[in-house]
Amino acid sequence: MQTNWKIGSLFGIPLFLDPLWFVILGLAILNFGVAYQEWGTFTAWSAAVVMALLLFASVLLHELGHSLVAQSQGIKVNSITLFLFGGIAAIEEESKTPGKAFQVAIAGPAVSIILFLLLRFGANVVPESSPVSVMVGDLARINLVVALFNLIPGLPLDGGQVLKAALWKATGDRFQAVHLAAKAGQILGYGAIALGFALDFLTKELVFGLWIVLLGWFGVRNAKSYDQVTTLQETLLQLVASDSMTRDFRVIDAHQTLRDFADLYLLDTTSPQIYFAASDGRYRGMVSPDDLRTIPRSEWETQTLHTIVHPLTTIPTITESTSLAEVINKLEKEQLPRITVLSPAGAVAGVIDRGDIVRLLAQKLNLQITEVEIKRIKEEGNYPPGLQLGVIAKSTIN
């Protein structure tokens, strides 16, 4: 499994390097080193290393622009990672309004434009024929290219985020805006792939053409990911607790003794069960077999389940109409193995655990998740690695 390397933090944001970053670092050094050979071997390759590092410092500042604006809106930024195609800021949730989403999206290109202007000014200050002037001028042009490239209007690029914000403002529907911006990103990505192959065929520039193809593939893949996550978010808001809940529990008499409970139910099963005690036609609460340990065995003959029952008002509950996004968020926030669903009358309607949620989503979205995997989720209480429902639900609600 590929693991990113943490190299520090800025403004409380962890910084990571993807191992593939060293590939593009090497290519950048090679590119600059060849371009600067007229300065002599040692000077050329030294300047190449400096330029490559300054290039990625520019990318880091670009992502930091997004991150600091997001932080100013109270949004957590989990990390910034430098990788093969540049950098990416892992921003935990969406901005609250289209205007604020635009601010986060445009911040990165704005930083690159500012760097371009500052570097152009710097190139004019130092002697025109010096290597420093050439390097500063090259770095200025690179920042301009980074800004303009990122403003292409299609997700996952910043221009796609700007387009999303504009469509969100125009339609009033954030989800529809993401779908449209993601479609634009896919079209542009496929266009880049076609262009890359055409360049390979027509100009024989194999490396440059292949790089365009890889950029297009990256764009298509990530645009599809945006689209899929948005569809999942919509589904989590449309589905409610009653769609996912099961009746995998047993209702027992609250008046029975602890001894009867142990003999009738606990000795009869090897798998964990969920028990709710009821009496006089009303649910009294949940019974946890572990609570038997708190009562001396000598008292099991005389004490009833009323002694250990947990009233419904004291256990985590939700209503049947609670959205699935809220259900997931409550499970994760309170680290619950399952949650009880109450009917409008206050009776126990069902229970939900993570396996029940994944089973429902697999049915609704045609996800390839087997019953064996769902059983594992129920037992271990963890979502599949590729289905970060806790994070997605939190961003959906917020």
BADREN-637191 format. One record per residue (C-alpha): residue number from 1; residue in one letter; x, y, z negated. Coordinates in nm, 3 decimals, m for minus. Each point is the difference from the previous one (the first is absolute). Layout:
// BADREN-637191
 pos code      xx      yy      zz
 NUM    A       X       Y       Z
...
// end
This chain:
// BADREN-637191
 pos code      xx      yy      zz
   1    M   0.000   0.000   0.000
   2    Q   0.136   0.341   0.100
   3    T   0.062   0.231  m0.294
   4    N   0.054   0.374   0.016
   5    W   0.288   0.146  m0.197
   6    K  m0.062   0.282  m0.244
   7    I   0.258   0.276   0.037
   8    G  m0.136   0.258  m0.245
   9    S  m0.291   0.240  m0.035
  10    L  m0.096   0.359   0.079
  11    F  m0.269   0.197  m0.183
  12    G  m0.102  m0.324  m0.171
  13    I  m0.041  m0.182   0.335
  14    P   0.202  m0.323   0.035
  15    L   0.217  m0.015   0.313
  16    F   0.054  m0.330   0.181
  17    L   0.205  m0.129   0.293
  18    D  m0.132  m0.273   0.225
  19    P   0.289  m0.232   0.099
  20    L  m0.084   0.064   0.368
  21    W   0.085   0.367  m0.060
  22    F   0.365  m0.095   0.039
  23    V  m0.073  m0.109   0.358
  24    I  m0.118   0.345   0.105
  25    L   0.275   0.159  m0.209
  26    G   0.257  m0.198   0.198
  27    L  m0.162   0.093   0.331
  28    A  m0.004   0.368  m0.100
  29    I   0.369  m0.011  m0.093
  30    L   0.081  m0.171   0.331
  31    N  m0.201   0.259   0.196
  32    F   0.164   0.301  m0.164
  33    G   0.345  m0.159  m0.001
  34    V  m0.006  m0.053   0.376
  35    A  m0.140   0.350   0.059
  36    Y   0.276   0.167  m0.204
  37    Q   0.303  m0.190   0.143
  38    E   0.147   0.317   0.149
  39    W   0.085   0.110  m0.356
  40    G   0.233  m0.294  m0.052
  41    T  m0.073  m0.345  m0.140
  42    F   0.025   0.075  m0.372
  43    T  m0.191   0.331   0.017
  44    A  m0.267  m0.146   0.229
  45    W  m0.083  m0.301  m0.217
  46    S   0.020   0.203  m0.323
  47    A  m0.242   0.253   0.147
  48    A  m0.221  m0.286   0.118
  49    V  m0.033  m0.140  m0.353
  50    V  m0.081   0.345  m0.138
  51    M  m0.259   0.063   0.273
  52    A  m0.169  m0.336  m0.055
  53    L  m0.030   0.067  m0.373
  54    L  m0.126   0.356   0.063
  55    L  m0.255  m0.139   0.244
  56    F  m0.147  m0.223  m0.268
  57    A   0.021   0.280  m0.256
  58    S  m0.224   0.194   0.242
  59    V  m0.240  m0.294   0.018
  60    L  m0.001  m0.019  m0.380
  61    L  m0.083   0.372  m0.026
  62    H  m0.278  m0.049   0.256
  63    E  m0.159  m0.274  m0.215
  64    L   0.062   0.203  m0.313
  65    G  m0.210   0.277   0.156
  66    H  m0.299  m0.235   0.022
  67    S   0.065  m0.132  m0.349
  68    L   0.030   0.331  m0.184
  69    V  m0.319   0.136   0.156
  70    A  m0.180  m0.321  m0.098
  71    Q   0.135   0.031  m0.355
  72    S  m0.123   0.360  m0.016
  73    Q  m0.349  m0.140   0.064
  74    G   0.032  m0.240  m0.292
  75    I   0.066  m0.300   0.225
  76    K   0.260  m0.255  m0.109
  77    V   0.284  m0.076   0.243
  78    N   0.126  m0.351  m0.065
  79    S   0.319   0.018   0.206
  80    I   0.187   0.127   0.303
  81    T   0.168  m0.266   0.214
  82    L   0.254   0.049   0.279
  83    F  m0.033  m0.278   0.257
  84    L   0.064  m0.091   0.364
  85    F  m0.238   0.258   0.147
  86    G   0.081   0.287  m0.236
  87    G  m0.177   0.048  m0.332
  88    I  m0.334  m0.052  m0.167
  89    A  m0.155   0.144  m0.315
  90    A  m0.228  m0.241  m0.187
  91    I  m0.278   0.236  m0.111
  92    E  m0.246  m0.176  m0.230
  93    E  m0.329   0.157   0.109
  94    E  m0.173   0.226   0.248
  95    S  m0.035   0.373  m0.052
  96    K  m0.341   0.111  m0.123
  97    T  m0.085   0.228   0.295
  98    P   0.092   0.029   0.370
  99    G   0.184   0.323  m0.073
 100    K   0.219  m0.160  m0.264
 101    A   0.060  m0.302   0.224
 102    F   0.119   0.241   0.271
 103    Q   0.239   0.163  m0.245
 104    V   0.162  m0.334  m0.087
 105    A   0.020  m0.101   0.368
 106    I   0.152   0.321   0.130
 107    A   0.252   0.039  m0.284
 108    G   0.251  m0.245   0.150
 109    P   0.016   0.156   0.348
 110    A   0.006   0.346  m0.163
 111    V   0.313  m0.099  m0.195
 112    S   0.164  m0.125   0.321
 113    I  m0.086   0.326   0.180
 114    I   0.145   0.205  m0.288
 115    L   0.318  m0.212   0.010
 116    F   0.022   0.057   0.376
 117    L  m0.024   0.378  m0.044
 118    L   0.254   0.008  m0.284
 119    L   0.243  m0.220   0.189
 120    R  m0.035   0.203   0.320
 121    F   0.082   0.310  m0.199
 122    G   0.297  m0.181  m0.155
 123    A   0.128  m0.111   0.340
 124    N   0.005   0.363   0.111
 125    V   0.196   0.109  m0.307
 126    V   0.295  m0.243   0.028
 127    P   0.250   0.028   0.292
 128    E  m0.168  m0.126   0.316
 129    S   0.282  m0.230   0.114
 130    S   0.055  m0.172  m0.337
 131    P  m0.111  m0.359  m0.069
 132    V  m0.213   0.128  m0.289
 133    S  m0.199   0.220   0.238
 134    V  m0.064  m0.296   0.231
 135    M  m0.105  m0.223  m0.289
 136    V  m0.233   0.259  m0.150
 137    G  m0.153   0.066   0.342
 138    D  m0.053  m0.373   0.059
 139    L  m0.159  m0.042  m0.342
 140    A  m0.229   0.296   0.072
 141    R  m0.121  m0.157   0.326
 142    I  m0.053  m0.335  m0.171
 143    N  m0.222   0.161  m0.264
 144    L  m0.201   0.170   0.274
 145    V  m0.044  m0.334   0.178
 146    V  m0.102  m0.167  m0.329
 147    A  m0.263   0.271  m0.058
 148    L  m0.141  m0.014   0.354
 149    F   0.004  m0.380   0.016
 150    N  m0.184  m0.026  m0.331
 151    L  m0.267   0.242   0.123
 152    I  m0.113  m0.244   0.272
 153    P  m0.374  m0.036  m0.081
 154    G  m0.036  m0.362  m0.096
 155    L   0.035  m0.200  m0.321
 156    P   0.234  m0.087  m0.167
 157    L   0.183   0.319   0.107
 158    D  m0.051   0.330  m0.180
 159    G  m0.185   0.129   0.305
 160    G  m0.244  m0.286  m0.048
 161    Q  m0.049   0.110  m0.360
 162    V  m0.064   0.355   0.122
 163    L  m0.248  m0.137   0.256
 164    K  m0.167  m0.203  m0.272
 165    A  m0.039   0.310  m0.218
 166    A  m0.150   0.195   0.292
 167    L  m0.244  m0.280   0.086
 168    W  m0.090  m0.040  m0.367
 169    K  m0.080   0.371  m0.014
 170    A  m0.203  m0.018   0.323
 171    T  m0.196  m0.318  m0.077
 172    G  m0.013   0.011  m0.380
 173    D   0.088  m0.371   0.003
 174    R   0.353  m0.090  m0.111
 175    F  m0.033  m0.363   0.105
 176    Q  m0.115   0.084   0.352
 177    A   0.286   0.250   0.025
 178    V   0.258  m0.266  m0.090
 179    H  m0.150  m0.247   0.251
 180    L   0.020   0.256   0.281
 181    A   0.354   0.113  m0.091
 182    A   0.108  m0.364  m0.023
 183    K  m0.144  m0.073   0.345
 184    A   0.197   0.297   0.134
 185    G   0.312  m0.143  m0.163
 186    Q  m0.056  m0.340   0.160
 187    I  m0.049   0.155   0.346
 188    L   0.318   0.206  m0.037
 189    G   0.188  m0.302  m0.133
 190    Y  m0.099  m0.218   0.295
 191    G   0.092   0.290   0.226
 192    A   0.346   0.017  m0.158
 193    I   0.048  m0.375   0.047
 194    A  m0.092   0.031   0.369
 195    L   0.231   0.300   0.039
 196    G   0.288  m0.185  m0.164
 197    F  m0.032  m0.297   0.234
 198    A  m0.029   0.236   0.297
 199    L   0.321   0.178  m0.102
 200    D   0.175  m0.335  m0.033
 201    F  m0.111  m0.096   0.351
 202    L   0.050   0.334   0.179
 203    T   0.309   0.148  m0.167
 204    K   0.174  m0.308  m0.141
 205    E   0.030   0.192  m0.331
 206    L  m0.063  m0.319  m0.194
 207    V   0.087   0.127  m0.349
 208    F  m0.205   0.319   0.030
 209    G  m0.293  m0.183   0.159
 210    L   0.005  m0.270  m0.266
 211    W   0.002   0.266  m0.272
 212    I  m0.311   0.161   0.153
 213    V  m0.166  m0.344   0.008
 214    L   0.083  m0.059  m0.367
 215    L  m0.138   0.342  m0.096
 216    G  m0.319  m0.078   0.191
 217    W  m0.033  m0.339  m0.168
 218    F   0.053   0.160  m0.341
 219    G  m0.270   0.258   0.081
 220    V  m0.252  m0.259   0.117
 221    R   0.058  m0.225  m0.300
 222    N  m0.037   0.279  m0.253
 223    A  m0.297   0.160   0.176
 224    K  m0.177  m0.337  m0.017
 225    S   0.091  m0.024  m0.368
 226    Y  m0.159   0.341  m0.066
 227    D  m0.311  m0.114   0.185
 228    Q  m0.024  m0.328  m0.192
 229    V   0.054   0.161  m0.341
 230    T  m0.268   0.258   0.078
 231    T  m0.244  m0.274   0.102
 232    L   0.079  m0.173  m0.330
 233    Q  m0.061   0.323  m0.194
 234    E  m0.337   0.047   0.171
 235    T  m0.092  m0.360  m0.081
 236    L   0.095   0.043  m0.367
 237    L  m0.239   0.296  m0.024
 238    Q  m0.283  m0.172   0.188
 239    L   0.006  m0.326  m0.198
 240    V  m0.125  m0.007  m0.359
 241    A   0.050  m0.223  m0.302
 242    S  m0.309  m0.209   0.071
 243    D   0.150  m0.101   0.338
 244    S   0.305  m0.156  m0.164
 245    M  m0.118  m0.124  m0.339
 246    T  m0.053  m0.367  m0.082
 247    R  m0.188  m0.181  m0.273
 248    D   0.299  m0.210  m0.101
 249    F  m0.086   0.022  m0.368
 250    R  m0.207  m0.190  m0.255
 251    V  m0.273   0.140  m0.220
 252    I  m0.002  m0.157  m0.348
 253    D  m0.217   0.031  m0.309
 254    A   0.133   0.268  m0.234
 255    H  m0.158  m0.179  m0.299
 256    Q   0.202  m0.320   0.038
 257    T   0.285  m0.066  m0.242
 258    L   0.362   0.034   0.093
 259    R   0.035  m0.376  m0.045
 260    D  m0.280  m0.071   0.248
 261    F   0.154   0.247   0.247
 262    A   0.338  m0.170  m0.025
 263    D  m0.143  m0.350   0.030
 264    L  m0.251   0.072   0.278
 265    Y   0.211   0.222   0.225
 266    L   0.368   0.019  m0.086
 267    L   0.063  m0.374  m0.022
 268    D  m0.195  m0.054   0.320
 269    T   0.222   0.204   0.234
 270    T   0.365   0.038   0.082
 271    S  m0.032   0.320   0.206
 272    P  m0.067   0.346  m0.149
 273    Q  m0.366   0.097  m0.013
 274    I  m0.181   0.329  m0.051
 275    Y  m0.272  m0.003  m0.265
 276    F  m0.276   0.246  m0.080
 277    A  m0.210  m0.051  m0.313
 278    A  m0.373   0.074   0.004
 279    S  m0.283  m0.018  m0.253
 280    D  m0.365   0.103  m0.005
 281    G   0.012   0.061   0.375
 282    R   0.286   0.250  m0.019
 283    Y   0.370  m0.016   0.080
 284    R   0.200   0.058  m0.319
 285    G   0.343   0.018   0.158
 286    M   0.303  m0.196   0.117
 287    V   0.155  m0.286  m0.193
 288    S   0.373  m0.063   0.023
 289    P   0.108  m0.352  m0.107
 290    D   0.328   0.150  m0.125
 291    D  m0.194   0.180  m0.273
 292    L  m0.074  m0.335  m0.163
 293    R   0.356   0.008  m0.131
 294    T  m0.088   0.300  m0.215
 295    I  m0.258  m0.202  m0.195
 296    P   0.114  m0.276  m0.243
 297    R  m0.116  m0.344   0.122
 298    S  m0.165  m0.057  m0.336
 299    E  m0.250   0.276   0.094
 300    W  m0.084  m0.127   0.351
 301    E  m0.294  m0.202  m0.133
 302    T  m0.171   0.306  m0.149
 303    Q   0.109   0.294   0.218
 304    T  m0.189   0.064   0.324
 305    L   0.115   0.157   0.325
 306    H  m0.133   0.332  m0.126
 307    T   0.319   0.007  m0.209
 308    I   0.235   0.018   0.299
 309    V  m0.214   0.140   0.280
 310    H   0.121   0.318   0.171
 311    P  m0.304   0.223   0.066
 312    L  m0.049   0.115   0.359
 313    T   0.054   0.358  m0.114
 314    T   0.357  m0.083  m0.106
 315    I   0.122  m0.192   0.306
 316    P   0.090   0.143   0.344
 317    T  m0.312   0.010   0.215
 318    I  m0.123   0.153   0.325
 319    T  m0.338   0.022   0.168
 320    E  m0.112  m0.190   0.309
 321    S   0.014   0.320   0.209
 322    T   0.363   0.083  m0.088
 323    S   0.212   0.026   0.315
 324    L   0.262  m0.267   0.055
 325    A   0.268   0.271   0.002
 326    E  m0.100   0.099  m0.354
 327    V  m0.011  m0.367  m0.108
 328    I   0.356  m0.057   0.123
 329    N   0.120   0.324  m0.155
 330    K  m0.146  m0.095  m0.340
 331    L   0.150  m0.349   0.015
 332    E   0.344   0.143   0.076
 333    K  m0.013   0.301  m0.230
 334    E  m0.105  m0.206  m0.302
 335    Q   0.192  m0.313   0.107
 336    L  m0.307  m0.222  m0.029
 337    P  m0.016  m0.362   0.121
 338    R  m0.367   0.048   0.088
 339    I  m0.290   0.235  m0.066
 340    T  m0.365  m0.049  m0.095
 341    V  m0.277   0.132   0.226
 342    L  m0.321   0.121  m0.164
 343    S  m0.343   0.023   0.157
 344    P  m0.209   0.321  m0.025
 345    A  m0.171  m0.161  m0.302
 346    G   0.334  m0.047  m0.177
 347    A   0.013  m0.378   0.046
 348    V   0.304  m0.188   0.127
 349    A  m0.041  m0.026   0.378
 350    G   0.340  m0.148   0.081
 351    V   0.377   0.017  m0.035
 352    I   0.271   0.111   0.242
 353    D   0.370  m0.085   0.014
 354    R   0.266   0.075   0.262
 355    G  m0.062  m0.326   0.183
 356    D  m0.368   0.088   0.045
 357    I   0.097   0.337   0.148
 358    V   0.252  m0.150   0.243
 359    R  m0.249  m0.268   0.109
 360    L  m0.262   0.264   0.084
 361    L   0.248   0.219   0.191
 362    A   0.128  m0.303   0.190
 363    Q  m0.356  m0.072   0.112
 364    K  m0.081   0.360   0.092
 365    L   0.329   0.085   0.176
 366    N   0.089  m0.345   0.139
 367    L   0.319  m0.020  m0.205
 368    Q   0.188  m0.329   0.022
 369    I  m0.008  m0.092  m0.369
 370    T  m0.062  m0.362  m0.101
 371    E  m0.197  m0.128  m0.297
 372    V   0.327  m0.139  m0.137
 373    E   0.142   0.353  m0.004
 374    I  m0.318   0.137  m0.157
 375    K   0.023  m0.265  m0.273
 376    R   0.358   0.109  m0.066
 377    I  m0.109   0.363  m0.024
 378    K  m0.268  m0.097  m0.253
 379    E   0.249  m0.192  m0.210
 380    E   0.290   0.247   0.015
 381    G  m0.197   0.325   0.025
 382    N   0.218   0.145   0.278
 383    Y  m0.102   0.120   0.345
 384    P   0.193  m0.135   0.302
 385    P   0.326   0.195   0.060
 386    G  m0.123   0.141   0.332
 387    L  m0.332   0.119  m0.143
 388    Q   0.071   0.284  m0.242
 389    L  m0.361   0.041  m0.111
 390    G   0.085   0.179  m0.322
 391    V   0.185   0.280   0.181
 392    I  m0.255   0.020   0.282
 393    A  m0.297   0.013  m0.238
 394    K   0.163   0.275  m0.208
 395    S   0.067   0.213   0.307
 396    T  m0.354  m0.066   0.126
 397    I  m0.163   0.126  m0.320
 398    N   0.229   0.300  m0.033
// end
